[in-house]
Amino acid sequence: MRTPIQSLSGGAELPAVNVLAATAPDLGDVAYVKLPNVLAAFPVSPSTWYALIRHGVAPEPVKLGSGSFWRTSEVRAFLARDPAEISEALRAVRNARKAGQRGATA
């Protein structure tokens, strides 16, 4: 059985297309996203993301009403940073957590 896409294309194979990207309006750099969207692009736990913010590496949220949002332009700039710099920040977060755990049990 042919899918509607195959019917439209005459049965030819079509390249994979990100449907969301193809149908979403161009929001440019003025859009705001919530934490789940940020974490979908940079998969870490919410606590790690907030630790990166405290370390001055990740962009800070903007409060709109009672919610926290991130500017897409700032998230894109963060994702475009040097991976070695982000890895170093993640190591610093991990080390700070370990030091805090040792301090709590000592």
Secondary structure, DSSP 8 states (H G I E B T S, - for coil): ---HHHHHTTT-------HHHHHS---TTS-EE-HHHHHHHS---HHHHHHHHHTT-S---EEETTEEEEEHHHHHHHHTS-HHHHHHHHHHHHHHHHHHHHHHH-
